[in-house]
Amino acid sequence: MVHYKKLEEKKISSKQIWRGILGFNYDTVRLINGKTATREYIVHPGASAVLAVKDGKVVMVQQYRYPVQKVLWEIPAGKIEKGQTPLSCAKVELEQETGYKAGRIKKMLSFHPAPAFSDEELHIFYAGDLKKGKLNRDKDEFLNVKEFPLKEILKMIHSGKIKDAKTLIALSLYENEICKKK
């Protein structure tokens, strides 16, 4: 079995193909064997998601996701805007999408959802002690909000009704770390 001491690739050049809300780059890199290769990837500002729990029920949003052509159940989430921290983004998205404010909020984890083709880092927070806030969705955002008991959520996962990766990760952590401690 081969073991490499250094796996880093060195950027030789970078070409920005597109820049909008997201970007697309085409880079040339030097591999560890001295050869060159290209890397195409999405440039993403990062995002925050919130696993919000109210009276023992998980707050979920339902929305249409065009790239997969499906209506999905997810935890509230959104991309980090310029000047926002992951925490401030999480608080804004929770209130904007669900109308709830968190009395307490803590970070669960950060991860890279698709490191083979995007530099996105996604931050998941847990929110509790929810209180009514102000619903203020983006003008192109159409969501249904519903609170589910964990048992129903688990059935939805096993039946394939929840397929969103950030939601599956957050719910798995919640079930394994938070609920098992009770």
Residue frames as a rotation matrix with the C-alpha (Angstrom) as fourth column:
MET 1
0.585 0.811 0.000 0.00
0.811 -0.585 0.000 0.00
0.000 0.000 -1.000 0.00
VAL 2
-0.341 -0.673 0.657 1.34
0.663 -0.668 -0.340 3.42
0.667 0.319 0.673 -0.98
HIS 3
0.486 0.435 -0.758 1.35
0.833 -0.494 0.250 6.21
-0.266 -0.753 -0.602 1.61
TYR 4
0.094 -0.399 0.912 1.94
0.595 -0.712 -0.373 9.82
0.798 0.578 0.170 0.50
LYS 5
-0.421 -0.325 -0.847 3.49
0.892 -0.316 -0.323 12.22
-0.163 -0.891 0.423 3.01
LYS 6
-0.655 0.209 -0.726 2.29
-0.144 -0.978 -0.151 15.32
-0.742 0.006 0.671 1.17
LEU 7
-0.297 0.650 0.700 -0.97
0.863 0.497 -0.095 15.33
-0.410 0.575 -0.708 -0.73
GLU 8
0.250 0.435 -0.865 -1.36
0.141 -0.900 -0.412 19.06
-0.958 -0.019 -0.286 -1.38
GLU 9
0.196 -0.120 0.973 -1.66
0.981 0.005 -0.196 20.31
0.019 0.993 0.119 -4.91
LYS 10
-0.429 -0.430 -0.795 -0.08
0.440 -0.868 0.232 23.68
-0.789 -0.250 0.561 -5.77
LYS 11
0.692 0.719 0.062 -2.07
0.461 -0.375 -0.804 26.22
-0.556 0.585 -0.591 -7.79
ILE 12
-0.461 -0.803 0.379 -0.20
0.807 -0.202 0.555 27.38
-0.369 0.561 0.741 -10.90
SER 13
-0.969 0.225 0.101 -2.95
-0.148 -0.860 0.489 29.54
0.197 0.459 0.866 -12.36
SER 14
-0.476 0.876 -0.081 -6.62
0.606 0.260 -0.752 30.32
-0.638 -0.407 -0.654 -11.84
LYS 15
-0.942 0.273 0.197 -9.22
0.003 -0.580 0.815 31.53
0.336 0.768 0.545 -14.29
GLN 16
-0.577 0.813 -0.073 -12.55
-0.054 -0.127 -0.990 32.88
-0.815 -0.568 0.117 -13.14
ILE 17
-0.844 0.326 0.427 -15.14
0.527 0.350 0.775 31.57
0.103 0.878 -0.467 -15.61
TRP 18
-0.002 0.918 0.397 -18.21
0.327 -0.375 0.868 33.08
0.945 0.131 -0.299 -13.96
ARG 19
-0.906 -0.164 -0.391 -19.01
0.420 -0.217 -0.881 35.20
0.060 -0.962 0.266 -10.91
GLY 20
-0.123 0.911 0.393 -22.53
-0.137 -0.408 0.902 35.84
0.983 0.057 0.175 -9.63
ILE 21
0.677 0.356 0.644 -24.05
-0.702 0.048 0.711 34.71
0.222 -0.933 0.283 -6.34
LEU 22
0.662 -0.550 0.509 -21.77
0.202 0.785 0.586 31.73
-0.722 -0.285 0.630 -6.85
GLY 23
0.270 -0.631 -0.728 -18.63
-0.894 -0.444 0.053 31.55
-0.357 0.636 -0.684 -8.94
PHE 24
0.939 -0.079 0.334 -16.97
0.179 0.943 -0.282 29.01
-0.293 0.325 0.899 -11.16
ASN 25
0.364 -0.897 -0.251 -13.18
-0.797 -0.439 0.414 28.70
-0.482 0.049 -0.875 -11.41
TYR 26
0.963 -0.254 -0.091 -10.87
0.144 0.771 -0.621 26.72
0.228 0.584 0.779 -13.69
ASP 27
0.592 -0.782 0.194 -7.45
-0.700 -0.379 0.606 26.20
-0.401 -0.494 -0.772 -12.08
THR 28
0.554 -0.576 -0.601 -4.26
-0.139 0.648 -0.749 24.53
0.821 0.498 0.278 -13.23
VAL 29
0.773 -0.252 0.582 -2.42
-0.598 0.016 0.801 22.71
-0.211 -0.968 -0.138 -10.44
ARG 30
-0.181 -0.858 -0.480 0.87
-0.731 0.444 -0.518 20.93
0.658 0.257 -0.708 -9.95
LEU 31
0.829 0.487 -0.274 0.40
-0.253 0.764 0.594 17.41
0.498 -0.423 0.757 -8.64
ILE 32
0.687 -0.574 0.446 2.71
-0.496 0.078 0.865 15.73
-0.531 -0.815 -0.232 -6.13
ASN 33
0.419 -0.543 0.728 4.36
0.624 0.755 0.203 13.77
-0.660 0.369 0.655 -8.97
GLY 34
-0.538 -0.685 -0.491 5.28
0.196 -0.669 0.717 17.03
-0.820 0.290 0.494 -10.76
LYS 35
-0.691 0.363 0.625 2.66
0.693 0.086 0.716 16.74
0.207 0.928 -0.311 -13.50
THR 36
-0.893 0.442 -0.080 -0.13
-0.407 -0.871 -0.277 19.26
-0.192 -0.215 0.958 -14.03
ALA 37
-0.577 0.811 0.098 -3.90
0.813 0.557 0.172 18.84
0.085 0.178 -0.980 -13.96
THR 38
-0.682 0.440 0.584 -6.97
-0.230 -0.887 0.400 21.06
0.694 0.139 0.706 -14.06
ARG 39
-0.707 0.518 -0.481 -9.54
0.682 0.323 -0.656 21.61
-0.185 -0.792 -0.582 -11.34
GLU 40
-0.549 0.657 0.517 -12.99
-0.052 -0.644 0.763 23.06
0.834 0.392 0.388 -12.03
TYR 41
-0.564 0.330 -0.757 -14.97
0.818 0.348 -0.458 24.11
0.112 -0.878 -0.466 -8.97
ILE 42
0.375 0.791 0.483 -17.76
0.503 -0.611 0.611 26.26
0.779 0.014 -0.627 -7.62
VAL 43
-0.834 -0.546 0.076 -16.79
0.280 -0.539 -0.795 29.22
0.475 -0.642 0.602 -5.45
HIS 44
0.208 0.961 -0.180 -19.37
0.533 0.043 0.845 29.55
0.820 -0.272 -0.504 -2.66
PRO 45
-0.109 -0.271 0.956 -19.61
-0.473 -0.832 -0.289 32.13
0.874 -0.484 -0.037 0.17
GLY 46
-0.964 -0.147 -0.224 -20.57
0.102 0.573 -0.813 29.46
0.247 -0.807 -0.537 2.70
ALA 47
-0.092 0.991 0.098 -23.89
-0.284 -0.121 0.951 28.82
0.954 0.059 0.292 4.39
SER 48
-0.908 -0.053 0.416 -25.51
-0.419 0.175 -0.891 28.29
-0.026 -0.983 -0.181 7.76
ALA 49
-0.213 0.849 -0.483 -28.35
-0.081 0.477 0.875 25.96
0.974 0.226 -0.033 8.70
VAL 50
-0.623 0.081 0.778 -30.39
-0.763 -0.284 -0.581 25.71
0.174 -0.955 0.239 11.88
LEU 51
-0.472 0.509 -0.720 -31.84
0.416 0.849 0.327 22.68
0.777 -0.145 -0.613 13.59
ALA 52
-0.663 0.328 0.673 -34.56
-0.627 -0.734 -0.260 24.45
0.409 -0.595 0.692 15.55
VAL 53
-0.608 0.445 -0.658 -36.53
0.544 0.837 0.062 22.62
0.578 -0.320 -0.751 18.22
LYS 54
-0.592 0.535 0.602 -39.79
-0.675 -0.738 -0.008 23.95
0.440 -0.411 0.798 19.69
ASP 55
0.160 0.673 0.722 -41.55
-0.951 0.302 -0.071 22.03
-0.266 -0.675 0.688 22.45
GLY 56
-0.140 -0.345 0.928 -39.66
-0.247 0.920 0.305 18.85
-0.959 -0.186 -0.214 21.49
LYS 57
0.667 0.408 0.623 -40.54
0.499 0.376 -0.780 19.15
-0.553 0.832 0.048 17.80
VAL 58
-0.481 -0.873 0.083 -38.14
0.567 -0.237 0.789 19.89
-0.669 0.426 0.609 14.94
VAL 59
0.419 0.564 -0.711 -39.00
-0.160 -0.725 -0.670 22.93
-0.894 0.395 -0.213 12.81
MET 60
-0.435 -0.504 0.746 -38.72
0.624 0.428 0.653 22.07
-0.649 0.750 0.129 9.11
VAL 61
-0.057 0.394 -0.917 -39.26
-0.587 -0.756 -0.288 24.03
-0.807 0.522 0.275 5.93
GLN 62
0.062 0.171 0.983 -40.60
0.650 0.740 -0.170 22.60
-0.757 0.650 -0.066 2.69
GLN 63
0.257 0.003 -0.966 -39.53
-0.511 -0.849 -0.139 24.12
-0.820 0.529 -0.217 -0.60
TYR 64
0.961 0.068 0.267 -39.04
0.198 0.501 -0.842 23.35
-0.192 0.862 0.468 -4.27
ARG 65
0.099 -0.982 -0.161 -35.42
-0.201 -0.178 0.963 22.78
-0.975 -0.063 -0.215 -5.27
TYR 66
0.684 0.282 -0.672 -35.04
-0.644 -0.199 -0.739 23.40
-0.343 0.938 0.045 -8.97
PRO 67
-0.260 -0.858 -0.442 -31.73
-0.965 0.251 0.082 21.52
0.041 0.448 -0.893 -9.58
VAL 68
-0.954 -0.080 0.288 -33.28
-0.127 0.981 -0.150 18.23
-0.270 -0.179 -0.946 -8.39
GLN 69
-0.610 0.774 -0.172 -36.80
-0.449 -0.159 0.879 19.11
0.653 0.613 0.445 -9.61
LYS 70
-0.204 0.515 -0.832 -38.36
0.650 0.707 0.278 18.13
0.732 -0.484 -0.480 -6.25
VAL 71
0.431 0.368 0.824 -40.10
-0.509 -0.654 0.559 19.56
0.745 -0.661 -0.095 -3.23
LEU 72
-0.223 -0.644 -0.732 -37.90
0.384 0.632 -0.673 18.82
0.896 -0.431 0.106 -0.18
TRP 73
0.946 0.322 -0.033 -38.19
0.129 -0.283 0.951 19.01
0.297 -0.904 -0.309 3.60
GLU 74
-0.042 -0.998 0.044 -35.14
0.520 -0.059 -0.852 20.71
0.853 -0.013 0.522 5.09
ILE 75
0.159 -0.023 -0.987 -33.94
0.896 -0.415 0.155 22.58
-0.413 -0.909 -0.045 8.13
PRO 76
0.973 0.208 -0.098 -33.85
0.159 -0.915 -0.370 26.38
-0.167 0.345 -0.924 7.61
ALA 77
0.061 -0.995 0.079 -30.66
0.733 0.098 0.673 27.52
-0.677 0.017 0.735 5.87
GLY 78
0.974 0.196 0.110 -29.13
0.214 -0.655 -0.725 30.16
-0.070 0.730 -0.680 3.68
LYS 79
0.267 -0.929 0.258 -25.89
0.785 0.055 -0.617 31.45
0.558 0.367 0.744 2.27
ILE 80
0.140 -0.351 -0.926 -23.68
0.802 -0.508 0.314 33.75
-0.580 -0.787 0.210 4.27
GLU 81
0.829 0.198 0.524 -23.94
0.478 -0.737 -0.478 37.32
0.291 0.646 -0.705 3.04
LYS 82
-0.143 -0.912 0.386 -21.03
0.472 -0.405 -0.783 39.75
0.870 0.070 0.488 2.98
GLY 83
-0.421 -0.129 0.898 -20.35
-0.563 -0.739 -0.370 41.01
0.711 -0.662 0.238 6.51
GLN 84
0.658 0.704 0.267 -22.20
-0.675 0.394 0.624 38.12
0.334 -0.591 0.734 8.18
THR 85
-0.603 -0.689 0.402 -20.69
-0.788 0.592 -0.168 35.52
-0.123 -0.418 -0.900 10.45
PRO 86
-0.734 0.359 -0.576 -21.98
0.050 0.875 0.482 31.93
0.677 0.325 -0.661 10.33
LEU 87
-0.696 0.471 -0.542 -23.82
0.681 0.193 -0.707 32.59
-0.228 -0.860 -0.455 13.62
SER 88
-0.563 0.506 -0.653 -25.46
-0.291 -0.861 -0.417 35.83
-0.774 -0.045 0.632 12.48
CYS 89
-0.689 0.297 -0.661 -26.48
-0.648 0.156 0.745 34.14
0.325 0.942 0.085 9.23
ALA 90
-0.782 0.386 -0.490 -28.08
0.442 0.897 0.000 31.27
0.440 -0.217 -0.871 11.17
LYS 91
-0.618 0.552 -0.559 -30.08
0.437 -0.350 -0.829 33.68
-0.653 -0.757 -0.025 13.32
VAL 92
-0.556 0.381 -0.738 -31.27
-0.665 -0.737 0.121 35.66
-0.498 0.558 0.663 10.29
GLU 93
-0.740 0.241 -0.627 -32.25
-0.421 0.562 0.712 32.57
0.524 0.791 -0.315 8.31
LEU 94
-0.800 0.459 -0.386 -34.16
0.598 0.662 -0.452 31.03
0.048 -0.593 -0.804 11.21
GLU 95
-0.422 0.661 -0.620 -36.28
0.189 -0.605 -0.773 34.13
-0.887 -0.443 0.130 11.72
GLN 96
-0.572 0.143 -0.808 -36.60
-0.728 -0.542 0.420 34.97
-0.377 0.828 0.414 8.03
GLU 97
-0.741 0.203 -0.640 -37.78
-0.377 0.663 0.647 31.49
0.556 0.721 -0.415 7.00
THR 98
-0.524 0.506 -0.685 -39.77
0.630 0.772 0.088 30.33
0.573 -0.385 -0.723 10.05
GLY 99
0.245 0.596 0.764 -40.72
-0.134 -0.760 0.636 33.44
0.960 -0.258 -0.107 12.01
TYR 100
0.889 0.019 -0.457 -38.91
0.423 0.344 0.838 32.15
0.172 -0.939 0.298 15.11
LYS 101
0.302 -0.834 0.462 -36.07
-0.669 -0.531 -0.521 33.69
0.679 -0.152 -0.718 17.13
ALA 102
0.234 -0.317 -0.919 -33.75
0.448 0.874 -0.187 31.49
0.863 -0.368 0.347 19.15
GLY 103
0.930 0.053 0.364 -33.48
-0.301 -0.457 0.837 32.08
0.211 -0.888 -0.409 22.90
ARG 104
0.235 -0.913 0.333 -30.33
-0.457 0.199 0.867 29.98
-0.858 -0.356 -0.371 22.77
ILE 105
0.957 -0.027 -0.288 -28.25
-0.262 0.340 -0.903 28.85
0.122 0.940 0.318 19.85
LYS 106
0.257 -0.918 0.302 -25.05
-0.506 0.138 0.851 26.83
-0.823 -0.372 -0.429 19.65
LYS 107
0.072 -0.346 -0.935 -22.87
-0.986 0.116 -0.119 25.48
0.150 0.931 -0.333 16.89
MET 108
0.824 0.223 0.520 -23.12
-0.300 0.952 0.067 21.76
-0.480 -0.211 0.851 16.18
LEU 109
0.031 -0.854 0.520 -20.49
0.527 0.456 0.717 21.43
-0.849 0.252 0.464 13.43
SER 110
0.347 -0.025 -0.938 -19.11
-0.741 -0.620 -0.257 22.70
-0.575 0.784 -0.234 10.12
PHE 111
-0.010 -0.349 0.937 -18.50
0.342 0.879 0.331 20.56
-0.940 0.324 0.111 7.06
HIS 112
-0.635 -0.215 -0.742 -17.84
-0.622 -0.426 0.656 20.66
-0.458 0.879 0.137 3.30
PRO 113
0.281 0.893 0.351 -20.97
-0.459 0.446 -0.768 19.35
-0.843 0.055 0.535 1.51
ALA 114
0.934 0.054 0.354 -19.32
0.274 0.530 -0.803 18.68
-0.231 0.846 0.480 -1.86
PRO 115
0.425 -0.832 -0.355 -15.51
-0.256 -0.487 0.835 19.13
-0.868 -0.264 -0.420 -1.64
ALA 116
-0.158 -0.472 0.867 -14.90
0.709 0.557 0.433 17.47
-0.687 0.683 0.246 -5.01
PHE 117
-0.303 0.067 0.951 -16.46
0.880 -0.363 0.306 20.41
0.366 0.929 0.052 -6.86
SER 118
0.553 0.473 0.686 -17.14
0.183 -0.872 0.454 23.26
0.813 -0.126 -0.569 -4.41
ASP 119
-0.614 -0.790 -0.004 -15.27
0.240 -0.181 -0.954 25.20
0.752 -0.586 0.300 -1.72
GLU 120
0.196 0.803 0.562 -18.47
-0.433 -0.444 0.785 25.69
0.880 -0.397 0.261 0.31
GLU 121
-0.899 -0.264 -0.350 -18.33
0.212 0.437 -0.874 25.30
0.384 -0.860 -0.337 4.07
LEU 122
0.043 0.986 0.163 -21.69
-0.117 -0.157 0.981 24.77
0.992 -0.061 0.108 5.76
HIS 123
-0.917 -0.319 0.238 -22.23
-0.222 -0.086 -0.971 25.52
0.330 -0.944 0.008 9.45
ILE 124
-0.041 0.925 -0.379 -25.02
0.272 0.375 0.886 23.81
0.961 -0.066 -0.267 11.40
PHE 125
-0.816 -0.112 0.567 -26.45
-0.449 -0.497 -0.743 25.33
0.365 -0.861 0.355 14.58
TYR 126
-0.426 0.712 -0.558 -28.88
0.798 0.586 0.139 24.03
0.426 -0.387 -0.818 17.17
ALA 127
-0.740 0.259 0.620 -31.56
-0.348 -0.937 -0.025 26.52
0.575 -0.235 0.784 18.29
GLY 128
-0.411 0.619 -0.669 -33.82
0.818 0.575 0.030 26.18
0.403 -0.535 -0.743 21.31
ASP 129
-0.348 0.396 -0.850 -36.11
0.635 -0.567 -0.524 28.32
-0.690 -0.722 -0.054 23.47
LEU 130
-0.753 0.062 0.655 -37.84
0.595 -0.361 0.718 29.57
0.281 0.931 0.235 20.33
LYS 131
-0.267 0.670 -0.692 -40.00
0.386 -0.584 -0.714 32.68
-0.883 -0.458 -0.103 20.46
LYS 132
0.580 0.556 0.595 -42.07
0.780 -0.167 -0.603 34.40
-0.236 0.814 -0.531 17.83
GLY 133
-0.518 -0.713 -0.472 -40.07
0.379 -0.686 0.621 36.76
-0.767 0.143 0.626 15.66
LYS 134
0.216 0.546 -0.810 -40.79
-0.538 -0.625 -0.565 38.37
-0.815 0.558 0.159 12.30
LEU 135
0.204 -0.047 0.978 -41.33
0.670 0.735 -0.105 36.29
-0.713 0.677 0.181 9.19
ASN 136
0.494 -0.135 -0.859 -39.48
-0.466 -0.875 -0.130 38.12
-0.734 0.464 -0.495 6.40
ARG 137
0.295 -0.351 0.888 -38.81
0.563 0.816 0.135 35.85
-0.772 0.460 0.439 3.43
ASP 138
-0.768 -0.558 -0.314 -36.93
-0.023 -0.466 0.884 36.81
-0.640 0.687 0.346 0.29
LYS 139
-0.088 0.816 -0.571 -39.29
-0.789 -0.407 -0.460 37.82
-0.608 0.411 0.680 -2.53
ASP 140
-0.012 0.044 -0.999 -38.42
-0.845 0.533 0.033 34.65
0.534 0.845 0.031 -4.48
GLU 141
-0.928 -0.367 -0.066 -38.73
-0.248 0.740 -0.626 32.33
0.278 -0.564 -0.777 -1.47
PHE 142
0.112 0.994 0.004 -41.87
-0.840 0.092 0.534 30.21
0.531 -0.063 0.845 -1.05
LEU 143
-0.819 -0.510 -0.263 -41.81
-0.239 0.720 -0.651 27.88
0.522 -0.470 -0.712 1.96
ASN 144
0.537 0.836 -0.116 -44.12
-0.213 0.267 0.940 25.78
0.816 -0.480 0.322 4.08
VAL 145
-0.572 -0.680 0.459 -43.14
-0.622 -0.006 -0.783 25.50
0.535 -0.734 -0.420 7.76
LYS 146
0.614 0.740 -0.276 -44.11
-0.354 0.570 0.741 22.57
0.706 -0.358 0.612 9.96
GLU 147
-0.215 -0.614 0.759 -43.00
-0.975 0.095 -0.199 21.15
0.050 -0.783 -0.620 13.29
PHE 148
0.402 0.272 -0.874 -42.42
-0.397 0.912 0.102 17.39
0.825 0.306 0.475 13.48
PRO 149
0.739 -0.217 0.637 -41.85
-0.549 0.353 0.757 15.05
-0.390 -0.910 0.142 16.44
LEU 150
-0.255 -0.959 -0.119 -38.53
-0.892 0.186 0.412 13.20
-0.373 0.211 -0.904 16.13
LYS 151
-0.340 0.171 0.925 -40.28
0.070 0.985 -0.156 9.83
-0.938 0.011 -0.347 15.66
GLU 152
0.740 0.658 0.138 -42.08
0.231 -0.057 -0.971 11.18
-0.631 0.751 -0.194 12.58
ILE 153
0.504 -0.660 -0.557 -38.84
-0.826 -0.558 -0.085 12.71
-0.254 0.503 -0.826 11.26
LEU 154
-0.476 -0.728 0.493 -37.10
-0.562 0.683 0.466 9.32
-0.677 -0.055 -0.734 11.55
LYS 155
0.105 0.608 0.787 -39.93
0.431 0.685 -0.587 7.69
-0.896 0.401 -0.190 9.59
MET 156
0.895 0.224 -0.385 -39.59
-0.181 -0.605 -0.775 10.41
-0.406 0.764 -0.502 6.93
ILE 157
0.006 -0.971 -0.240 -35.86
-0.915 -0.102 0.390 9.72
-0.403 0.218 -0.889 6.65
HIS 158
-0.582 -0.275 0.766 -36.33
-0.166 0.961 0.219 5.95
-0.796 0.000 -0.605 6.30
SER 159
0.314 0.763 0.564 -39.10
0.543 0.344 -0.767 6.35
-0.779 0.547 -0.306 3.75
GLY 160
-0.426 -0.602 0.676 -36.98
0.897 -0.185 0.401 8.72
-0.116 0.777 0.619 1.61
LYS 161
0.617 0.728 0.300 -39.06
0.747 -0.661 0.067 11.84
0.247 0.183 -0.952 2.30
ILE 162
0.845 -0.480 -0.236 -36.01
-0.318 -0.805 0.501 13.66
-0.431 -0.348 -0.833 3.68
LYS 163
0.724 -0.569 0.390 -33.04
0.690 0.591 -0.419 13.58
0.008 0.573 0.820 1.30
ASP 164
0.751 -0.424 0.506 -31.24
-0.212 -0.881 -0.422 16.86
0.625 0.210 -0.752 1.95
ALA 165
0.118 -0.818 -0.563 -27.68
0.504 0.538 -0.676 16.20
0.856 -0.204 0.475 3.21
LYS 166
-0.690 -0.410 0.597 -27.40
-0.234 -0.653 -0.720 19.06
0.685 -0.637 0.354 5.71
THR 167
0.157 0.858 0.490 -30.75
-0.906 -0.073 0.417 18.08
0.393 -0.509 0.766 7.19
LEU 168
0.742 0.070 -0.667 -29.78
0.014 0.993 0.120 14.41
0.671 -0.099 0.735 7.47
ILE 169
-0.299 -0.930 -0.216 -26.50
0.406 0.081 -0.910 15.31
0.864 -0.360 0.353 9.16
ALA 170
-0.603 0.106 0.791 -28.14
-0.591 -0.725 -0.354 17.71
0.536 -0.681 0.499 11.61
LEU 171
0.464 0.874 0.146 -30.92
-0.785 0.329 0.525 15.26
0.411 -0.358 0.838 12.49
SER 172
0.493 -0.378 -0.784 -28.46
0.278 0.922 -0.270 12.43
0.824 -0.085 0.560 12.96
LEU 173
-0.640 -0.755 0.142 -26.38
0.166 -0.316 -0.934 14.52
0.750 -0.574 0.328 15.34
TYR 174
-0.309 0.623 0.718 -29.48
-0.840 -0.533 0.100 15.67
0.445 -0.572 0.689 17.17
GLU 175
0.701 0.630 -0.333 -30.78
-0.446 0.752 0.485 12.14
0.556 -0.192 0.809 17.61
ASN 176
0.409 -0.616 -0.673 -27.42
0.488 0.771 -0.409 10.68
0.771 -0.161 0.617 18.63
GLU 177
-0.609 -0.793 0.025 -25.94
0.438 -0.362 -0.823 13.46
0.662 -0.490 0.567 20.74
ILE 178
-0.704 0.353 0.616 -28.77
-0.578 -0.789 -0.209 15.51
0.412 -0.503 0.759 22.18
CYS 179
0.312 0.949 -0.052 -31.68
-0.751 0.280 0.599 13.07
0.582 -0.147 0.799 22.52
LYS 180
0.340 -0.223 -0.914 -29.60
0.279 0.952 -0.129 10.16
0.898 -0.211 0.386 23.88
LYS 181
-0.745 -0.658 0.109 -28.27
0.144 -0.318 -0.937 12.40
0.651 -0.683 0.332 26.72
LYS 182
-0.228 0.755 0.615 -31.78
-0.779 -0.520 0.350 13.00
0.584 -0.399 0.707 28.07
